[in-house]
Amino acid sequence: MRQIAIVGSGPAGYYTAEAAVKKWGDEARIDVFDKLPVPFGLIRTGVAPDHQSIKAVSRRYEKTAIGDTVRFVGNVEVGPDISIEELRELYDAVILATGAPKDRELRIDGADAKNVIGSAAFVGWYNGHPEFAALDPALDGRHAVVIGMGNVALDVARILSKTQAEFEGSDIVAHALDALRASRIETVTILGRRGPHQIMMTPKELGELMHLERASPHVDAADLPPVDDDAILEPGLRKSVTLLRDFAAIPEHLHGEKPVALEFDFFASPKAIESTDGAISAVVVERTTVEAGRAVSTGETYRVPADLLISCIGYQTSPIEGVPFDERAGRFANDEGRILPGLYCVGWAKRGPSGTIGTNRPDGYNVIDVVEQDIGAGARKEGREGFDALAQSRDLNVVTFRDWQKIEEAEIAAARDGAPREKFVDVEAMIAALGK
Ligand code: NAP
């Protein structure tokens, strides 16, 4: 019997569990740990609430989660509740699928001003992540600035722009819906330090901006390279750039019909943040040109007014004491997923924060192949039973998958009309729903 611990119950965690079941069937026991009492990580607290079709992938993880082979061990945090060393002693393989929950730091002068936040916090806030539920972002000013030209920047800009009716059918949490209803934001400037050919936004997500009820995307045609230059782009990026061209062609009178402007500002590298009474008032931006794909400073600067800044410049993995970490890449130091004997990583914790949810599937299958090469059939550790004894001795309040299903039932029962659920946004409320 192979005893496997997976730390993290997001896409990387559950695809890895799925791969382990496929490979070993009943010859393995797989415990999937999560520090929250609720599973699915990024699917629950990262994927935008108005992208329910993407969130539906959790149904696939449920199939893996139900049964005796795979077990959800919620409300148990590696560090305070159990150490990595203890897990390594108990399980034949410990696989870190902890994702990249921390914002990459915006290292410019003044970035510690009030109302300067990272996307992890803002996305966590509207998705009801307990750590960020109390964020209360400043939506009472007129200007928001979003830094970055990736899909997270698009999620953030879209959420800031939607009407209440457009959130119908989403599971955006009530505190965010209420705050957005009162929002006074009229301009969302999206700053990209490079040009239209270097955006990381994918066409489906970018195209959504065309259909917003009260917001309209603005692109300056002068920022776009000659159309023939698009021929060298890979097809997905070419489609995205074509959409930018469509945005640039929107006639002024149509913009005027919508009160919120989504301004794409290319060749714009943030340099400093100005503040008034400690709160952000503007971003100082340097004009760039792009040479051989790299942003090059021109020395010209200008100011973009800002009452709120959300930096969407990527994520990093949270280090764990005793686990080798690659500081530069912001993820665990690993070779094909191997970190130390018996310790592995997978997903964003292994390769950094890029790719779609589905990219984690082959990653999960690969790491299980690597584990198989290393432990073969010779695995003999205590595993699950040993953990249960330790959990009992420490009085850990472990949340099982059945427990989670009860929490989910309560969330479904509390849903507003048309919404799939109303999430609990703090751990105590989740536990209280279980009465344990
Ligand atoms: P991303 O795609 O890597 O985009 C990060 C953006 O931040 C880039 O435009 C980058 O510009 C910019 N940036 C980085 N450092 C910067 C700095 N110091 N100053 C200014 N700009 C800076 O990351 P992401 O948007 O966080 O997305 C992470 C992953 O999740 C991606 O694979 C994304 O596709 C995926 N995702 C998918 C969806 C979806 O499918 N619906 C939704 C959300 C996220 P440079 O290119 O110049 O470095």
Residues whose N, C-alpha, C, O or C-beta is under 5 A from the ligand:
A	BS01	NAP	G148 M149 G150 N151 V152 A153 R193 R194 Q198 M200 E205 C312 I313 G314 P353 S354 G355 T356
